[in-house]
Amino acid sequence: MPESAHVTEEKTLSESNPFPDSIPERLRAQWNFLIEVDKLKTVLRQSPLAAVERRENDAEHSWHLALMVPVLAEYADEPIDIGRTIQLVVVHDLIEIYAGDTPLYDAEAGRDQEARERAAADRLFPLLPDDQATHFRELWDEFEQRRTPEARFAKAMDRLQPFLLNWMARGGTWQAPGVTADDVRRRKSVIGDASGALWEAASELIAEGERRGWMRPGQG
């Protein structure tokens, strides 16, 4: 099962110290949601940090994606709404507080990923007031379906960010058992759905990482 301390937890965090009823109901629901997603800071990913020798957590990953969007937006093949794209990248991993992180190269963990994550979305977003619950769920669905330029670019950032961290780690998760350069190319190719320039640059790093022995050789 993907690593998460909260997959089976039933109560929300705010239930341990509820906000008083004197707080307006809508605001109380919003605060409850914001407290609940504090759990994102506890969900560890496989990616190593570049700055220190430890793995990043989901909240750190989401922050990094939110910064990458405005920094790299100029490389998008289609015009994107930067604000909406930032919303997509900060919302898409929230469901992992219940579903856990699913490592990219772990085929076994990925078998039930979609079902786990949909169940988590069904549980998490309704903590918000109805209008915001609908909006956040629509953002999450948009990211997953990748039908808009913003969603495609958001997904590209989601794949590029750990890729850059693995480069800095001289392999990182590329060295997981059974992973080859071809696996990395296949898993990261969605970057090219949003940006030919970024995918070209990433492909160069894959080839160089393969030459340096940071990943197992591919067939090509």
Order of alpha helices (4+ residues) and beta strands (2+ residues): alpha-beta-beta-alpha-alpha-alpha-alpha-alpha-alpha-alpha-alpha-alpha
